[in-house]
C-alpha cells in the first residue's frame, strides 16, 4: 500500500469511529465530516500540486498531508514546532505531513479534538462517556 492509501486508511479508522461522521471525496483527497463541517482531510501533494498546500507544507512532494482544526493554546504549541504548518484557509486549520515517524496516537487525539471543535455540542459530549 502506498503512503496516500495508508494515510486515508488510517484517518478512516480514526474518523469513522466518531459519532455521526461520514467520508467523502474532496476536491483533492478525502475528507471526513460531522454534519456539514469538515474536521479532517487527507490529500497528496505531487509535483507541487495542489499549489496552496505545497506552499504551506514547504514541499513539492510527493507527500501525504493531514489537515484538521485546532484552537487556542494547543494550536499555538503545534505551530511553534517544525512538524505542523498553518494556519491554512481558516485560522484554525493545521496541517502535518504523514511520514513513517509521525506519532499516529498523537494525531488521533488531534483529529478527535478537531471533531469536538466542529461537532454539535450534543455529539461532542458523547465522547466524554
C-alpha positions in Angstrom: 0.0 0.0 0.0 1.4 3.5 -0.9 1.6 6.3 1.7 -1.5 8.1 0.5 -3.6 4.9 0.7 -2.2 4.2 4.1 -2.9 7.7 5.3 -6.5 7.5 4.1 -7.0 4.1 5.7 -5.5 5.3 9.0 -7.7 8.5 9.0 -10.8 6.5 8.1 -10.3 4.2 11.1 -10.0 7.2 13.4 -12.7 9.4 11.9 -15.4 6.9 11.3 -15.2 5.8 14.9 -16.6 9.2 16.0 -20.3 9.8 16.3 -22.3 10.6 13.1 -19.3 11.1 10.8 -19.1 10.4 7.1 -16.4 10.3 4.5 -16.5 11.9 1.1 -14.1 12.7 -1.8 -12.9 16.3 -1.6 -11.8 18.5 -4.5 -8.4 16.8 -3.8 -8.1 13.8 -1.5 -10.6 12.5 1.1 -12.3 14.4 3.9 -14.4 13.5 6.9 -17.3 15.5 8.1 -19.7 15.8 11.0 -22.9 17.2 9.7 -21.7 19.7 7.1 -18.4 20.5 8.8 -15.0 19.1 7.7 -12.9 18.0 10.7 -10.1 16.0 8.9 -8.8 15.9 5.3 -6.1 13.7 3.8 -4.5 14.6 0.5 -1.4 14.0 -1.5 1.0 16.7 -2.8 2.7 15.7 -6.0 4.8 17.8 -8.3 3.7 21.0 -6.4 0.0 20.3 -6.8 -2.1 21.5 -5.1 0.0 24.6 -5.0 -1.5 26.2 -1.9 -0.9 23.0 0.1 2.6 22.6 -1.4 3.5 26.1 -0.3 2.0 25.7 3.2 3.8 22.4 3.7 7.0 23.6 2.2 7.4 20.8 -0.3 6.6 19.8 -3.9 6.0 16.2 -2.7 5.4 13.5 -3.1 4.0 13.6 0.4 0.7 12.8 2.1 -0.8 15.5 4.3 -3.4 15.5 7.0 -5.3 18.7 7.9 -7.5 19.3 10.9 -8.9 22.0 13.1 -7.2 23.3 16.3 -7.6 26.3 18.5 -6.2 28.4 21.3 -3.1 27.3 23.2 -3.0 23.9 21.6 -2.7 25.4 18.1 0.0 27.8 19.3 2.0 24.9 20.6 1.6 22.9 17.4 2.7 25.8 15.2 5.7 26.6 17.4 7.3 23.3 16.3 8.5 22.2 12.9 6.2 19.3 12.2 2.9 21.2 11.8 2.1 24.0 9.4 -0.7 26.5 9.1 -2.9 28.3 9.5 -4.4 27.4 6.2 -7.7 28.6 4.7 -9.3 29.3 8.1 -7.3 30.5 11.1 -7.9 27.2 12.8 -6.7 24.8 10.1 -3.4 23.0 10.7 -1.6 20.5 8.6 1.0 17.8 9.1 2.9 15.5 6.8 2.1 11.8 7.4 5.5 10.3 7.4 6.7 7.0 8.9 7.9 8.6 12.1 4.8 10.7 12.7 3.1 9.8 16.0 -0.2 8.3 15.0 -1.6 8.2 18.6 -1.0 12.0 18.9 -2.6 12.6 15.6 -5.6 10.5 16.6 -6.0 12.8 19.6 -5.7 15.9 17.5 -8.3 14.6 15.0 -10.7 13.8 17.9 -10.2 17.3 19.2 -10.8 18.7 15.7 -14.1 16.7 15.7 -15.0 18.3 19.1 -14.5 21.7 17.7 -16.7 21.1 14.6 -19.4 18.8 16.0 -22.6 20.0 17.6 -22.2 20.1 21.4 -24.6 17.1 21.9 -22.4 14.9 19.7 -19.1 16.2 21.2 -20.4 15.3 24.7 -20.8 11.7 23.6 -17.0 11.4 23.5 -16.9 12.1 27.3 -18.9 9.0 28.2 
